[in-house]
Amino acid sequence: MIRNYFKIAWRNLLKNKGFTAINIIGLSLGIGCFIMISMFVIDELSYDRYHENADRIYRIDSDIIFGGTEMSMAVSSDPMGETLKNDYPEVEEYVRFYASQGSKLIKKGNEYINESAVAHADSTLFNVFTLPAIIGDTSTALNEPNTVVISETAAKRYFGSAELAMGEMLETDDNDKTLYKVTAVIEDMPQNSQFNFDFFFSMANVDYTFGNFLSHNFHTYVLLKEGADYKAFNKNFVKVIDKYLLPQAAQFMQIKSMEEFEESGNKLEYSLFPFTDIHLHSSRGMELGANGNIQYVIIFSAAALFILLIACINFMNLTTARSSGRAKEVGIRKVLGTEKKSLIWQFLTESILIAILALFISLLFVWLSLGWFNTISGKEMLISSLLNPRFLIFIVLLPFVVGTLAGIYPAFFLSSFRPITVLKGKMSTGHKKNTLRNVLVVFQFATSIILIVGTIVIYKQLNHIQNSNLGFNKEQVLVVSNSGIPGETRQTLKNDIDQLTEVKSASFAGYLPVASSSRNDTTFSTETVMTEANGFNMQYWRIDYNYLETIGMEMKEGRNFSREFGSDSTAIILNETAVKLSGLKEPIGKKIYSTDQNNNPIVHTIIGVVKNFNYASLRKNVGALSFKLGNNSWETAYRFQTNDISGLLATIKNKYKAAAPGMPFKYEFLDEAFDDMYRQERRVGTVALAFALLAIVIACLGLFGLATYIAEQRTKEIGIRKVLGASVTNIVRMLSTDFVKLVMLAFVIATPIAWWFMNKWLQDFAYRIELNWWIFAVTGFVALIIALLTLSFQAIRAAIANPVDSLKTE
């Protein structure tokens, strides 16, 4: 019986090639989009799940408010992990990463390679995380100083293989050419990892003063024992603060208790954050990598589902549009004794067969599009992942689910025809059937309008970011890394390049107004004795005399650092937010205080106030910041003015290579570094645009199907109207009016939904656009024009048809 169903279905599909092609194209696009987005969503949800104890690993996070400055950080103090393990039996193990150095120069032959996937780690690393070793004993690999564990890729890059790397030495360009012994080689970490290091250096080699509970520079993870409740455990941090942090804080500021501290509007909290939730639910400062966003996963999941539903709706509309063509077939088969359930199975078989054919085409579509999708989404997904047993089952079941979903309504609709009525040539769809089809069309266009609005808002917000007054000039600034170049050579090299005609100014710029740059927070007070009332926290950047000019910042009052003033070694420049936090009404000439490592007061005289500038993402308001004269020569910024950028870049590169043979020439343009902060939003915008266009295309196919259906139902009416003198324009207007009403209804429904979603998305930005009415008006107009263009073909075709052909049987 089933074989017979498929045979009849196949013949029917071949008989109606045009209808079959449109149906298959619509479904294949919908299924293809659904598969690709499903791959993206599954990849996002799978982050860090490969660790054996992933569900028991937690990161220690810090939340601090002091003096009006709020900091939510993914780091904690260096003794915190060990303290928790010693004081609380629920903690089985801990491990710390020290990754603030950013990168290391590692020697290969006579050249140095700038490696960014580096970190110092405790020897307990492999007790917490699952990082299988290819060779070497990971249980002791990082116990000693000057040891390093590397990935298989790093081993091949430097030594040719994991086996050849074992026991060999790696030379780094720090601490007088430190040599590290390779004590183990581990498998490459999966791409879906929160951190993805190629080099784990021994924590014993970190140049750091350990034991300070008040300095937060370490990513610390703890492994809780089975059954431990991390939410209940978080209450223990209050005791840790009272026992360890307050005594250290009391050494440099008058603070008696946390209650007194909090009464002044301050806060100090620590908490455990589930390791497997970090990628999608954490956006703190000093994250180890660029995280995802659960909102985008939800949005993409909804988009995938809606696009698939739009494709299924197309099938319904196109199938019912052909109902009059198959009515007599149904009538004859019923007269010959075919039961209704057999007809239902027959029509469901046809829809499933179309879905199977669409699946094969959609897999081809995915294979051809996956490279593009990886590029815009920042993923490394492979088509072979579809062969994963779980995904393979999903793929196999998909056409049966889609086929049933798309075909269930047409199957019941076609099988319900009365044989006597249809054999007489009379068909009536009924009000309920028209209502359902109208609802489906409204759903299609409402979804499409929401996607279009989302795309417009995302691109408009990104354009707003690009053109906002940032408080500095990011255009035509080249930033070059000075790693591996001796201090005196750096100064000589900077001065030499500064003499080039194209270079307008040069400055050591280790601190830059982009999120990836170095950061340093320091606590200040307006009195020599710091209290919770007069203390405040702010960024503390060391700059040279030319920094403000090179980066293009403006002074609000006072002056910049100058070589003419020897006293500038104790001077400080604040931004407007810092002045506001300090409470100083006339700041120029006033003094503020910080402390050195021995808690002795350091006096700073305010000589200037720089206008606020966005030194981090525009998602946040400008924080407090200060400038001091000092060494930040690990990077140099050159402001230039030339149309021959490649020529200037080649000249600078040659000078760097001559000054530091064997060292890599690493550079970036400041505007590109700024744009990188919004890479995720650009990717989302591109993906949203692509899927919005596909949704419109698929929806138009459905609209075409419904227009075909209506034209078929009103063929004789159109013929009579033409005989009575109706013009082509009148008939096109008559056929289009109902559809225009549907599109307008879709617009009315979609507008508040789109406004709510995009308004919620914009809340993440401190500097954001307004959701103007014209965004929605333009979207509705575009949707209407697209609908009219789709309808016009079928409407005009019906209007110009010869009325004799439709009336000759009467």
Secondary structure, DSSP 8 states (H G I E B T S, - for coil): -HHHHHHHHHHHHHHTHHHHHHHHHHHHHHHHHHHHHHHHHHHHHTTTTTSTTGGGEEEEEEEEEETTEEEEES-EETTHHHHHHHH-TTEEEEEEEE-TT--EEEEETTEEEEE-SEEEE-TTHHHHS---EEEE-TTTTTSSTTEEEEEHHHHHHHHSSHHHHTT-EEEESSTTTEEEEEEEEE----SS-S---SEEEEGGG-------TT-EEEEEEEEE-TT--HHHHGGGHHHHIIIIIHHHHTTTEE---HHHHHHTT-EEEEEEEEGGGHHHH---BT-SS----HHHHHHHHHHHHHHHHHHHHHHHHHHHHTHHHHHHHHHHHHHTT--HHHHHHHHHHHHHHHHHHHHHHHHHHHHHHHHHHHHHHT----GGGGGSHHHHHHHHHHHHHHHHHHHHHHHHHHHT--HHHHHTT-----HHHHHHHHHHHHHHHHHHHHHHHHHHHHHHHHHHHHHS--SS--TTEEEEE-TT--HHHHHHHHHHHHTSTTEEEEEE-SS-SSTTS---EEEEESSSSEETTTEEEEEEEEE-TTHHHHHT--EEEE----TT-GGGGGEEEEEHHHHHHHT-SS-TT-EEEEE-TT--EEEEEEEEEE-----S-TTS----EEEEE---TTEEEEEE--S-HHHHHHHHHHHHHHHSTT----EEEHHHHHHHTTHHHHHHHHHHHHHHHHHHHHHHHHHHHHHHHHHHHTHHHHHHHHHTT--HHHHHHHHHHHHHHHHHHHHHHHHHHHHHHHHHHHTT-SS-----HHHHHHHHHHHHHHHHHHHHHHHHHHHTS-HHHHHTT-
